Amino acid sequence: MMIWVPSGDIAAALADLPGVRCAVYDGRTPLPPGAEDVEVLVPPLLPLNDVPGTFAAMPKLRLVQTVTAGVEPYLPHLPEGVVLCNARGVHDAGTAEWAVGAMLAVLREFPGFALAQRSGEWTYHHTGVLADSTVLIVGYGSIGAALERRLAGFEVDVVRVARARREVEGPEGEPVLVHGEDELPDLLPRADVVVLLMPATPATAGMVDAAFLARMRDGALLVNAARGTVVDTAALLAELESGRLLAALDVTEPEPLPRGHPLWSAPGVFITPHVAGSTPASGRRVRKLIRAQVARHLAGEPLVNVITGTY
């Protein structure tokens, strides 16, 4: 069975599986010979340059296993009979850690103090604080649960939101409430921090628009660890430039954010270049997941993280 993977370390993780042949393809260059024999495709972190063309060149393709939780580049072009699986769970730790770090960085003004350090300035003043805050997690799933576990020691109230209202198991095994998206208008004014973790789908595109932002309380912090497309960039810029809201962004629209874009210089925003899940822990977990998925595929066993519907 021929498998194309994005890196040598993933190929090494599959090397001892019987009947498996691996080739490394990073998705940036023209298709090398052998695409017609590929049965399993593991795309790279950045989307393939030509998703429809790649799929069309692979008549034997049966499984696409992404290394990301998001599958939006592949789902619309998936050939009939091909199973699409995502990497739900592998980036939970890194993304949750980034979200906590971003909250602390903005509220405690670490970027400003770092700039003052460079110029040797002692800029003593009071800052914000995470303690006693209400943190609203929008798109509560496995990453949201991981974030809640990491927030347990920060003396905050966590409010959870997903597509539909339900109960889930909380950090200590107790049942906790997850609100539905229809309750957001009433929940947003209560939050000091709003964390975005929803997937990129047609339903979430532009979800965080001017009306959404207007319902956030003055001085609140928006943390986007989801996708840039869920936020209306122009609406966010207006709020930042007015000084009413703060933001921490690991993702933007457009992305990569071009030099000179007004988001770079907007007041009250902290930007990182989509690195939340780019950690050694994520790499280890990706390799473990892909090896297990390929083993299941070889054995004809049910796969995990199968995408059905729009997500």
N, C-alpha and C positions, 0 to 999 in steps of 0.2 A: 504494500500500500504506500503510495507516494503522498507525502505531507510537505507542504510549504510552510515554513515558520519564519518569523521576522528576525531571529538572532541565533547566534551559535550556542548560547547557553540553553535556549529552549531545545535546540536540536540535540544537544548533549543529554538533556533530561529524557529524551525519547530513544536514545541510541540502542538501548538493550531490549526494547520491546520487539517481540518476534514479528518478522515480516514487514517491518516499518523501514521506509527509506525517506530521509529528510533532505530537503534543500532549503537554503536560506534565501529569502527574497524580501527586500526591505520596502517594496511598494513604490519606490521613487523612480526607478529606472524602467526601461521597456521590459516586457515579459521575456525571460530567458527561455531557452528550449525546455520542453517537458511539461508545459502547462496542461496539455491534453491528457496527461496521466494523473493529475492531482485529484485525490479523493477527499483530503482534509486540508483546509486553508486556515491558517492562523494569521490574520492581517496584523500589521504593525500598529504601534500606538497612534501615530498619525494616519488618517485614512488613506487608502490606496489612491494613487493618482487617477486611475480610471476604473472605477468599480464595475460598471456595466461591461466594459471591454474585458476585464479580467475574468468575470463570471462566464462571459460568452466563450472564452478560450478554454474553459474547463468543463468539457462535457461529462466527465466522470465525477464531478464534484458532488459530495453528499453531505459534508459538514463544514460550516464556517464557525470557528470558535474565536471570538474576539478576546483581546487582552484588556478591554475596557468594559465598564458597566453599560455605557451608551452604545447603541447599535444603529443610530440614525443614518450613518452613511451607507449601510448595507441592506437594511430592511426593505426599502422601496425597490431594490433591484434583485432581490433574492429569486433565483430560478425555482421553478416548481420541483418539488421533491428534495430540495436541499434544506437541511435543518440548520437553524441559526441559534447559537448559544452565546450568552455574554459571560463576563467575568465577575458577576455579582459576588461580593464578599472579599475579593482579593485586595481592593483598595480601601477597605473600611478603616483600617488603622491609620494609614497615612493621611487620608482625607479628614478624618475626625481630629487627628492631631493638628493638622494645618488650621482647621476651623477654630480650635481653641487658641492656638498661637496667634492667629490673625485677630481674634477678639481682644486678646491681651495687648497685642502690639498697638492696635488703634486706640483702645480705651486708656492704656497707660502711656500713650504717645511715644513709644519707643523709636519710631522713625525720626521724629523731631529731635529727640535727645541724642540719637546717633549723629545727626547733622551737627548739633551743637558741640558734640565731642570732637568732631573733626576740626572745628575752628577754635577749640579750647575755651568754649563758653560754658559758664556755670549757670544754667537757666532754670533755677529752682522755681517750681510752681505746683499747685495741686493738679491732679489729673482725674480722669474718670476711673471707674473700678467695675469689675465684673460682679463682685459680691452684691447680693440683694437685688440682682437684676431678674427680669423675666426674659427667658430665651425662647423664642418661637421657632420651631424647626418645621419648615415647609417642605414636604416630600419625605415624610418619615418612613424609612425602610431600614435596611441593614446598616447603612452609614449613619443614619439618624440615631439608631439604637447605640452604635459605637460611640457617637458623639455624646449622647446622654450619659453613658457610663463614665466617660472622661470628665464630664461636668459635675459628677456627683460630689466632688470635694470643694467646689467653688461657691457653695451656698447660693445657688440660683434656683428659680422656679422654671421648670421646663414645660412648655406647652407644645404638643405634637399635632401636626396636620398632615393628612394624606388625602387621596382622592375621595375616599368614603370613610365615614365615621365607623369606628370599631374599637374593640378592646384588644390589647396585646400584653404580653408578659413584660413587666418592667425590669429595671436593673437588678432588683433583689428578688425576682421571681413573682412579684405581686402583679395583679391585673391593673393596667393603666389605660386611660382613655386616649385614643387618637381621634381628633376632630376631623370632620370632613372639610373639603375645600370651600364648600358653601358657607362655612362659618368664619372664613377669613375676615370679612368686613368688620365683624365684631371683635375679633382677636387681635388684629393688627394694632389698634390704638393702645393695647395693654402692654405691648412688647418693647423692651429696651434694646434687644438684639433680635434681628430676623435672619435666620440662616436658610439659604436656598439649597436644597439637595434633590430637587425633582429631576426626572429625566427630560431630555429634549424630545418632545413629540409635537405634532401639530397643535395639540390642545394646550401645551405649555409655552409655545412660541409667543413672546411678548406679554406673558402673563403678568409680569411685574411692570405695569405701565404707570402712567401719571396718576390714575385713580388709586391704584394699589399703594404707591409711594405717598400720596397725599394722606392716606389713612394712618401712616406710621407717625408716632409721636415725635415732637420736636427733639432733636438731639439723638434720635435712635440710630443704630448701626445696622446697615445691610451687609450681610456676608454672603457672597456668591461662590459656592463650591460646586455648582451644578453645571450649567452651560451658559455661555454668553448670550445665546439667543432667547433665554427666558426673560431677559431684562431689556426694556426699552432704553437704549443708551442715551438718547436725547432727553428723555424724561428724568433719568438719573442725573445727568449733567446739570440740568436745571436745578434740581434739589441740592446738589453739592455746591454749585456756584452761589446759591442763596445762603449757604451755611446752615441749612436746616437739618440736613442728614449727614451721616458719615457712611463710609463704605470700605469694605475689604473685598477685593476681587482677585480670584485666581483664574477666572475666565472672563472674557470680554467679547463684545460684538462691535467691530470685527476682531478676528483673532488670526494670527498674531496682531497685536495692537500696533499700528504703524507709527513710526517716529513723527512727532509733531501733532498727534491726535490730542484733542483737548482733555481727554481723560487723564493723560499723564500729568498735567499741571493743575488739575482741578483740586480745590482745597478739600481736606478731610478724607482723601482716598488713599488707600494702601493697595498696591498692585503687585502680584507675583505672576510669573509667566506659565500658568497652568502646570504647577509642580506639586500640587497637593498629594497626588497618588504616586509620584515618582520617587520611590524610596526602595531601599534594599528589601524591606519586608514585603512590599508589593511584588517585587521580582521573584522572591522565593515562593510566594503564594500563587503567582501566575504559573510558574513552572510546575508546581504540585497539581494545580487544577488541570492544566493541559495534559499532563501525563495521565491523570486519572480519567479524563474524558476520552483520550485516545484508547486507553485500555478498555473502557466501556464500549466504545465503538467497535473495536476489534472483536470483543466477546458478544456483540449483539445485545448488550444490556441497555436499559434506559439511561439517557443522558440527563445531566442536571443543568439548570439555568437555561432551559429551552424557552425561546421567545415565542409567544403566541399573541395574536392580535397586533396592536400597535406597539406594545412593549412587553 
